[in-house]
Amino acid sequence: MIEISLGKLVLLALIALIVLGPEKLPHAARTAGALVRRLRAGWDSVRAEVERELEIEDLKRTAREAAARAEAMQAEMNKAARETREHVATTAADVHSSIAETRNDVAEAVASKEAPHGTV
C-alpha cells in the first residue's frame, strides 16, 4: 500500500498540530485512524475477492483440462475396444472356418469308409 517513512510521519504530525491545534488533534487522529482502518479493510476485502476469483479460475481451468484428458482417454479406450472386437470377430471367423473344414474332412472320411471299396 502506501509507505510513509518516520521522517514524513513526524512532518505530517507537526503540520497537523500547527493547523488543527492541540485541542482538535486527538479527535482528528482518531478519525484518521478509523479512516485508515476502513481503507485497509476495504483493500483487504478487494484483495481477498480477487484471490478467490483467481482460485475459481484456476479450478475451472483444472476441471477443463481434466475433462479434456478424460475425453482423450475415452476415445483411446473406444479405439482399443473396437480393435479388440475386430480381432475377436476375425478369430471367431477363423475358428468357424476351421470347424467347417474339419467337419467336411470328417464327413469325407466317413463317406469314404462307408463307400464300397470296389467302385472306381
VMD Tcl script that builds the backbone (N, CA, C; Angstrom):
set m [mol new atoms 360]
animate dup $m
set s [atomselect $m all]
$s set {name element resname resid chain x y z} {
  {N N MET 1 A 0.845 -1.168 0.000}
  {CA C MET 1 A 0.000 0.000 0.000}
  {C C MET 1 A 0.893 1.235 0.000}
  {N N ILE 2 A 0.551 2.231 0.796}
  {CA C ILE 2 A 1.332 3.469 0.866}
  {C C ILE 2 A 2.346 3.329 1.985}
  {N N GLU 3 A 3.586 3.644 1.671}
  {CA C GLU 3 A 4.630 3.562 2.689}
  {C C GLU 3 A 5.043 4.977 3.085}
  {N N ILE 4 A 5.024 5.216 4.389}
  {CA C ILE 4 A 5.417 6.526 4.917}
  {C C ILE 4 A 6.593 6.300 5.854}
  {N N SER 5 A 7.671 7.029 5.590}
  {CA C SER 5 A 8.843 6.889 6.458}
  {C C SER 5 A 8.593 7.632 7.770}
  {N N LEU 6 A 9.461 7.394 8.742}
  {CA C LEU 6 A 9.318 8.023 10.055}
  {C C LEU 6 A 9.441 9.541 9.941}
  {N N GLY 7 A 10.349 10.012 9.111}
  {CA C GLY 7 A 10.526 11.460 8.941}
  {C C GLY 7 A 9.278 12.118 8.378}
  {N N LYS 8 A 8.663 11.477 7.384}
  {CA C LYS 8 A 7.439 12.029 6.795}
  {C C LYS 8 A 6.298 12.004 7.805}
  {N N LEU 9 A 6.244 10.973 8.614}
  {CA C LEU 9 A 5.204 10.875 9.627}
  {C C LEU 9 A 5.341 11.989 10.668}
  {N N VAL 10 A 6.565 12.276 11.094}
  {CA C VAL 10 A 6.806 13.361 12.054}
  {C C VAL 10 A 6.427 14.697 11.432}
  {N N LEU 11 A 6.788 14.895 10.161}
  {CA C LEU 11 A 6.451 16.144 9.471}
  {C C LEU 11 A 4.942 16.316 9.378}
  {N N LEU 12 A 4.211 15.234 9.040}
  {CA C LEU 12 A 2.747 15.308 8.984}
  {C C LEU 12 A 2.156 15.620 10.359}
  {N N ALA 13 A 2.710 15.025 11.410}
  {CA C ALA 13 A 2.220 15.289 12.766}
  {C C ALA 13 A 2.427 16.749 13.149}
  {N N LEU 14 A 3.589 17.322 12.814}
  {CA C LEU 14 A 3.842 18.737 13.117}
  {C C LEU 14 A 2.897 19.644 12.348}
  {N N ILE 15 A 2.673 19.350 11.065}
  {CA C ILE 15 A 1.752 20.177 10.267}
  {C C ILE 15 A 0.346 20.073 10.836}
  {N N ALA 16 A -0.091 18.855 11.208}
  {CA C ALA 16 A -1.420 18.683 11.787}
  {C C ALA 16 A -1.538 19.427 13.104}
  {N N LEU 17 A -0.490 19.409 13.921}
  {CA C LEU 17 A -0.510 20.132 15.196}
  {C C LEU 17 A -0.639 21.625 14.964}
  {N N ILE 18 A 0.089 22.127 13.962}
  {CA C ILE 18 A 0.035 23.573 13.679}
  {C C ILE 18 A -1.325 23.952 13.117}
  {N N VAL 19 A -1.845 23.157 12.170}
  {CA C VAL 19 A -3.109 23.511 11.504}
  {C C VAL 19 A -4.294 23.304 12.436}
  {N N LEU 20 A -4.360 22.176 13.124}
  {CA C LEU 20 A -5.534 21.854 13.931}
  {C C LEU 20 A -5.445 22.364 15.364}
  {N N GLY 21 A -4.280 22.455 15.864}
  {CA C GLY 21 A -4.125 22.872 17.254}
  {C C GLY 21 A -4.194 21.669 18.169}
  {N N PRO 22 A -3.750 21.843 19.434}
  {CA C PRO 22 A -3.691 20.714 20.357}
  {C C PRO 22 A -5.071 20.202 20.789}
  {N N GLU 23 A -6.129 21.021 20.690}
  {CA C GLU 23 A -7.451 20.576 21.131}
  {C C GLU 23 A -8.108 19.635 20.112}
  {N N LYS 24 A -7.981 19.934 18.829}
  {CA C LYS 24 A -8.654 19.147 17.793}
  {C C LYS 24 A -7.797 17.984 17.275}
  {N N LEU 25 A -6.510 17.989 17.576}
  {CA C LEU 25 A -5.606 16.974 17.038}
  {C C LEU 25 A -5.971 15.550 17.467}
  {N N PRO 26 A -6.285 15.254 18.754}
  {CA C PRO 26 A -6.628 13.871 19.126}
  {C C PRO 26 A -7.866 13.342 18.386}
  {N N HIS 27 A -8.883 14.197 18.249}
  {CA C HIS 27 A -10.094 13.784 17.536}
  {C C HIS 27 A -9.774 13.528 16.057}
  {N N ALA 28 A -8.986 14.395 15.460}
  {CA C ALA 28 A -8.606 14.232 14.052}
  {C C ALA 28 A -7.762 12.970 13.867}
  {N N ALA 29 A -6.894 12.673 14.839}
  {CA C ALA 29 A -6.067 11.474 14.750}
  {C C ALA 29 A -6.933 10.215 14.828}
  {N N ARG 30 A -7.933 10.223 15.738}
  {CA C ARG 30 A -8.842 9.079 15.828}
  {C C ARG 30 A -9.631 8.909 14.532}
  {N N THR 31 A -10.110 10.016 13.987}
  {CA C THR 31 A -10.860 9.964 12.729}
  {C C THR 31 A -9.975 9.445 11.596}
  {N N ALA 32 A -8.743 9.934 11.544}
  {CA C ALA 32 A -7.810 9.483 10.508}
  {C C ALA 32 A -7.489 8.001 10.684}
  {N N GLY 33 A -7.311 7.569 11.922}
  {CA C GLY 33 A -7.043 6.152 12.192}
  {C C GLY 33 A -8.206 5.270 11.754}
  {N N ALA 34 A -9.438 5.732 12.062}
  {CA C ALA 34 A -10.622 4.966 11.655}
  {C C ALA 34 A -10.714 4.901 10.130}
  {N N LEU 35 A -10.402 6.012 9.477}
  {CA C LEU 35 A -10.425 6.049 8.016}
  {C C LEU 35 A -9.387 5.083 7.428}
  {N N VAL 36 A -8.201 5.088 8.017}
  {CA C VAL 36 A -7.145 4.186 7.539}
  {C C VAL 36 A -7.562 2.731 7.751}
  {N N ARG 37 A -8.183 2.441 8.911}
  {CA C ARG 37 A -8.646 1.074 9.162}
  {C C ARG 37 A -9.700 0.655 8.141}
  {N N ARG 38 A -10.640 1.556 7.837}
  {CA C ARG 38 A -11.667 1.237 6.839}
  {C C ARG 38 A -11.055 1.026 5.460}
  {N N LEU 39 A -10.083 1.878 5.130}
  {CA C LEU 39 A -9.411 1.721 3.835}
  {C C LEU 39 A -8.680 0.380 3.757}
  {N N ARG 40 A -7.982 0.034 4.819}
  {CA C ARG 40 A -7.268 -1.247 4.831}
  {C C ARG 40 A -8.238 -2.421 4.748}
  {N N ALA 41 A -9.339 -2.330 5.504}
  {CA C ALA 41 A -10.331 -3.408 5.474}
  {C C ALA 41 A -10.922 -3.543 4.070}
  {N N GLY 42 A -11.229 -2.414 3.453}
  {CA C GLY 42 A -11.751 -2.447 2.083}
  {C C GLY 42 A -10.737 -3.026 1.112}
  {N N TRP 43 A -9.487 -2.589 1.262}
  {CA C TRP 43 A -8.426 -3.097 0.397}
  {C C TRP 43 A -8.238 -4.603 0.596}
  {N N ASP 44 A -8.245 -5.040 1.863}
  {CA C ASP 44 A -8.100 -6.468 2.146}
  {C C ASP 44 A -9.271 -7.262 1.566}
  {N N SER 45 A -10.472 -6.680 1.650}
  {CA C SER 45 A -11.648 -7.344 1.097}
  {C C SER 45 A -11.526 -7.496 -0.419}
  {N N VAL 46 A -11.101 -6.427 -1.081}
  {CA C VAL 46 A -10.924 -6.481 -2.540}
  {C C VAL 46 A -9.844 -7.500 -2.898}
  {N N ARG 47 A -8.747 -7.480 -2.179}
  {CA C ARG 47 A -7.649 -8.411 -2.444}
  {C C ARG 47 A -8.109 -9.860 -2.247}
  {N N ALA 48 A -8.864 -10.100 -1.156}
  {CA C ALA 48 A -9.362 -11.453 -0.894}
  {C C ALA 48 A -10.326 -11.899 -1.996}
  {N N GLU 49 A -11.167 -10.988 -2.454}
  {CA C GLU 49 A -12.113 -11.314 -3.532}
  {C C GLU 49 A -11.372 -11.647 -4.825}
  {N N VAL 50 A -10.354 -10.873 -5.139}
  {CA C VAL 50 A -9.555 -11.144 -6.342}
  {C C VAL 50 A -8.861 -12.498 -6.215}
  {N N GLU 51 A -8.322 -12.791 -5.039}
  {CA C GLU 51 A -7.671 -14.089 -4.829}
  {C C GLU 51 A -8.665 -15.236 -4.985}
  {N N ARG 52 A -9.886 -15.059 -4.464}
  {CA C ARG 52 A -10.920 -16.091 -4.615}
  {C C ARG 52 A -11.264 -16.294 -6.087}
  {N N GLU 53 A -11.405 -15.185 -6.815}
  {CA C GLU 53 A -11.710 -15.279 -8.245}
  {C C GLU 53 A -10.595 -15.999 -8.992}
  {N N LEU 54 A -9.356 -15.686 -8.634}
  {CA C LEU 54 A -8.227 -16.356 -9.284}
  {C C LEU 54 A -8.230 -17.851 -8.974}
  {N N GLU 55 A -8.545 -18.199 -7.729}
  {CA C GLU 55 A -8.621 -19.613 -7.360}
  {C C GLU 55 A -9.740 -20.311 -8.120}
  {N N ILE 56 A -10.879 -19.629 -8.258}
  {CA C ILE 56 A -12.002 -20.203 -9.001}
  {C C ILE 56 A -11.605 -20.421 -10.455}
  {N N GLU 57 A -10.948 -19.429 -11.056}
  {CA C GLU 57 A -10.496 -19.575 -12.440}
  {C C GLU 57 A -9.504 -20.726 -12.566}
  {N N ASP 58 A -8.630 -20.860 -11.576}
  {CA C ASP 58 A -7.662 -21.956 -11.597}
  {C C ASP 58 A -8.377 -23.304 -11.515}
  {N N LEU 59 A -9.394 -23.389 -10.650}
  {CA C LEU 59 A -10.168 -24.624 -10.535}
  {C C LEU 59 A -10.917 -24.929 -11.828}
  {N N LYS 60 A -11.486 -23.890 -12.447}
  {CA C LYS 60 A -12.189 -24.096 -13.717}
  {C C LYS 60 A -11.227 -24.597 -14.787}
  {N N ARG 61 A -10.030 -24.005 -14.840}
  {CA C ARG 61 A -9.039 -24.423 -15.833}
  {C C ARG 61 A -8.635 -25.870 -15.586}
  {N N THR 62 A -8.429 -26.215 -14.314}
  {CA C THR 62 A -8.065 -27.589 -13.972}
  {C C THR 62 A -9.184 -28.554 -14.363}
  {N N ALA 63 A -10.430 -28.158 -14.125}
  {CA C ALA 63 A -11.571 -29.007 -14.486}
  {C C ALA 63 A -11.653 -29.188 -16.003}
  {N N ARG 64 A -11.425 -28.105 -16.765}
  {CA C ARG 64 A -11.441 -28.219 -18.228}
  {C C ARG 64 A -10.339 -29.155 -18.712}
  {N N GLU 65 A -9.148 -29.026 -18.126}
  {CA C GLU 65 A -8.036 -29.902 -18.513}
  {C C GLU 65 A -8.353 -31.360 -18.180}
  {N N ALA 66 A -8.947 -31.594 -17.010}
  {CA C ALA 66 A -9.300 -32.963 -16.619}
  {C C ALA 66 A -10.362 -33.534 -17.560}
  {N N ALA 67 A -11.333 -32.707 -17.946}
  {CA C ALA 67 A -12.367 -33.166 -18.875}
  {C C ALA 67 A -11.760 -33.508 -20.232}
  {N N ALA 68 A -10.823 -32.686 -20.688}
  {CA C ALA 68 A -10.166 -32.961 -21.969}
  {C C ALA 68 A -9.370 -34.264 -21.894}
  {N N ARG 69 A -8.668 -34.468 -20.781}
  {CA C ARG 69 A -7.917 -35.719 -20.620}
  {C C ARG 69 A -8.863 -36.919 -20.568}
  {N N ALA 70 A -9.998 -36.763 -19.888}
  {CA C ALA 70 A -10.970 -37.859 -19.797}
  {C C ALA 70 A -11.531 -38.189 -21.176}
  {N N GLU 71 A -11.822 -37.164 -21.977}
  {CA C GLU 71 A -12.325 -37.402 -23.331}
  {C C GLU 71 A -11.282 -38.118 -24.176}
  {N N ALA 72 A -10.025 -37.704 -24.039}
  {CA C ALA 72 A -8.954 -38.355 -24.802}
  {C C ALA 72 A -8.812 -39.816 -24.379}
  {N N MET 73 A -8.893 -40.065 -23.081}
  {CA C MET 73 A -8.788 -41.444 -22.592}
  {C C MET 73 A -9.977 -42.273 -23.067}
  {N N GLN 74 A -11.169 -41.668 -23.081}
  {CA C GLN 74 A -12.353 -42.389 -23.537}
  {C C GLN 74 A -12.213 -42.742 -25.016}
  {N N ALA 75 A -11.715 -41.810 -25.816}
  {CA C ALA 75 A -11.507 -42.088 -27.237}
  {C C ALA 75 A -10.491 -43.211 -27.421}
  {N N GLU 76 A -9.437 -43.175 -26.622}
  {CA C GLU 76 A -8.415 -44.220 -26.700}
  {C C GLU 76 A -8.993 -45.579 -26.294}
  {N N MET 77 A -9.811 -45.588 -25.240}
  {CA C MET 77 A -10.428 -46.839 -24.798}
  {C C MET 77 A -11.409 -47.360 -25.850}
  {N N ASN 78 A -12.178 -46.457 -26.473}
  {CA C ASN 78 A -13.105 -46.872 -27.522}
  {C C ASN 78 A -12.348 -47.480 -28.699}
  {N N LYS 79 A -11.217 -46.885 -29.056}
  {CA C LYS 79 A -10.397 -47.408 -30.149}
  {C C LYS 79 A -9.887 -48.801 -29.797}
  {N N ALA 80 A -9.386 -48.963 -28.568}
  {CA C ALA 80 A -8.884 -50.270 -28.137}
  {C C ALA 80 A -10.006 -51.305 -28.127}
  {N N ALA 81 A -11.195 -50.915 -27.680}
  {CA C ALA 81 A -12.333 -51.840 -27.652}
  {C C ALA 81 A -12.725 -52.238 -29.075}
  {N N ARG 82 A -12.741 -51.263 -29.990}
  {CA C ARG 82 A -13.073 -51.548 -31.376}
  {C C ARG 82 A -12.067 -52.518 -31.994}
  {N N GLU 83 A -10.772 -52.261 -31.751}
  {CA C GLU 83 A -9.732 -53.149 -32.273}
  {C C GLU 83 A -9.862 -54.549 -31.683}
  {N N THR 84 A -10.188 -54.631 -30.396}
  {CA C THR 84 A -10.363 -55.939 -29.753}
  {C C THR 84 A -11.558 -56.673 -30.355}
  {N N ARG 85 A -12.681 -55.955 -30.564}
  {CA C ARG 85 A -13.856 -56.579 -31.183}
  {C C ARG 85 A -13.526 -57.104 -32.579}
  {N N GLU 86 A -12.791 -56.301 -33.349}
  {CA C GLU 86 A -12.413 -56.732 -34.696}
  {C C GLU 86 A -11.532 -57.972 -34.636}
  {N N HIS 87 A -10.587 -57.978 -33.711}
  {CA C HIS 87 A -9.695 -59.132 -33.568}
  {C C HIS 87 A -10.484 -60.377 -33.159}
  {N N VAL 88 A -11.412 -60.226 -32.224}
  {CA C VAL 88 A -12.234 -61.352 -31.778}
  {C C VAL 88 A -13.096 -61.847 -32.933}
  {N N ALA 89 A -13.673 -60.929 -33.706}
  {CA C ALA 89 A -14.509 -61.330 -34.841}
  {C C ALA 89 A -13.684 -62.087 -35.879}
  {N N THR 90 A -12.475 -61.603 -36.152}
  {CA C THR 90 A -11.594 -62.289 -37.103}
  {C C THR 90 A -11.229 -63.678 -36.589}
  {N N THR 91 A -10.884 -63.759 -35.312}
  {CA C THR 91 A -10.532 -65.048 -34.719}
  {C C THR 91 A -11.728 -65.993 -34.746}
  {N N ALA 92 A -12.916 -65.487 -34.432}
  {CA C ALA 92 A -14.124 -66.323 -34.453}
  {C C ALA 92 A -14.396 -66.827 -35.867}
  {N N ALA 93 A -14.216 -65.971 -36.864}
  {CA C ALA 93 A -14.418 -66.396 -38.252}
  {C C ALA 93 A -13.413 -67.476 -38.628}
  {N N ASP 94 A -12.162 -67.301 -38.188}
  {CA C ASP 94 A -11.141 -68.321 -38.462}
  {C C ASP 94 A -11.503 -69.644 -37.793}
  {N N VAL 95 A -11.982 -69.586 -36.562}
  {CA C VAL 95 A -12.368 -70.801 -35.837}
  {C C VAL 95 A -13.540 -71.475 -36.539}
  {N N HIS 96 A -14.556 -70.690 -36.931}
  {CA C HIS 96 A -15.711 -71.260 -37.637}
  {C C HIS 96 A -15.272 -71.898 -38.953}
  {N N SER 97 A -14.367 -71.242 -39.650}
  {CA C SER 97 A -13.848 -71.790 -40.907}
  {C C SER 97 A -13.109 -73.100 -40.656}
  {N N SER 98 A -12.286 -73.119 -39.616}
  {CA C SER 98 A -11.555 -74.348 -39.276}
  {C C SER 98 A -12.510 -75.465 -38.895}
  {N N ILE 99 A -13.550 -75.128 -38.138}
  {CA C ILE 99 A -14.547 -76.134 -37.745}
  {C C ILE 99 A -15.248 -76.678 -38.980}
  {N N ALA 100 A -15.623 -75.785 -39.899}
  {CA C ALA 100 A -16.298 -76.227 -41.122}
  {C C ALA 100 A -15.389 -77.135 -41.939}
  {N N GLU 101 A -14.116 -76.768 -42.042}
  {CA C GLU 101 A -13.170 -77.608 -42.779}
  {C C GLU 101 A -13.023 -78.971 -42.112}
  {N N THR 102 A -12.940 -78.973 -40.791}
  {CA C THR 102 A -12.811 -80.235 -40.061}
  {C C THR 102 A -14.054 -81.093 -40.259}
  {N N ARG 103 A -15.241 -80.491 -40.229}
  {CA C ARG 103 A -16.485 -81.239 -40.453}
  {C C ARG 103 A -16.490 -81.853 -41.854}
  {N N ASN 104 A -16.062 -81.046 -42.818}
  {CA C ASN 104 A -16.017 -81.563 -44.188}
  {C C ASN 104 A -15.033 -82.728 -44.296}
  {N N ASP 105 A -13.859 -82.557 -43.668}
  {CA C ASP 105 A -12.866 -83.632 -43.707}
  {C C ASP 105 A -13.407 -84.894 -43.039}
  {N N VAL 106 A -14.080 -84.745 -41.910}
  {CA C VAL 106 A -14.651 -85.891 -41.200}
  {C C VAL 106 A -15.741 -86.531 -42.054}
  {N N ALA 107 A -16.590 -85.698 -42.646}
  {CA C ALA 107 A -17.674 -86.224 -43.485}
  {C C ALA 107 A -17.105 -86.985 -44.673}
  {N N GLU 108 A -16.062 -86.439 -45.278}
  {CA C GLU 108 A -15.435 -87.125 -46.410}
  {C C GLU 108 A -14.810 -88.440 -45.959}
  {N N ALA 109 A -14.173 -88.434 -44.799}
  {CA C ALA 109 A -13.551 -89.658 -44.293}
  {C C ALA 109 A -14.606 -90.710 -43.993}
  {N N VAL 110 A -15.708 -90.291 -43.394}
  {CA C VAL 110 A -16.789 -91.221 -43.080}
  {C C VAL 110 A -17.398 -91.751 -44.378}
  {N N ALA 111 A -17.581 -90.866 -45.328}
  {CA C ALA 111 A -18.174 -91.271 -46.603}
  {C C ALA 111 A -17.260 -92.233 -47.345}
  {N N SER 112 A -15.961 -91.990 -47.283}
  {CA C SER 112 A -15.038 -92.876 -47.991}
  {C C SER 112 A -14.959 -94.238 -47.310}
  {N N LYS 113 A -15.139 -94.325 -46.025}
  {CA C LYS 113 A -15.119 -95.606 -45.323}
  {C C LYS 113 A -16.412 -96.373 -45.582}
  {N N GLU 114 A -17.507 -95.680 -45.742}
  {CA C GLU 114 A -18.791 -96.330 -45.967}
  {C C GLU 114 A -18.952 -96.749 -47.423}
  {N N ALA 115 A -18.277 -96.090 -48.312}
  {CA C ALA 115 A -18.405 -96.422 -49.734}
  {C C ALA 115 A -17.784 -97.785 -50.000}
  {N N PRO 116 A -18.356 -98.535 -50.921}
  {CA C PRO 116 A -17.776 -99.837 -51.231}
  {C C PRO 116 A -16.406 -99.657 -51.851}
  {N N HIS 117 A -15.484 -100.510 -51.525}
  {CA C HIS 117 A -14.098 -100.399 -51.975}
  {C C HIS 117 A -13.947 -100.839 -53.420}
  {N N GLY 118 A -14.904 -101.458 -53.940}
  {CA C GLY 118 A -14.776 -101.986 -55.278}
  {C C GLY 118 A -15.086 -100.978 -56.368}
  {N N THR 119 A -15.696 -99.877 -56.078}
  {CA C THR 119 A -16.023 -98.891 -57.107}
  {C C THR 119 A -14.855 -98.000 -57.369}
  {N N VAL 120 A -14.664 -97.735 -58.637}
  {CA C VAL 120 A -13.546 -96.873 -59.002}
  {C C VAL 120 A -14.052 -95.682 -59.732}
}
mol reanalyze $m
mol bondsrecalc $m
mol representation Tube
mol addrep $m
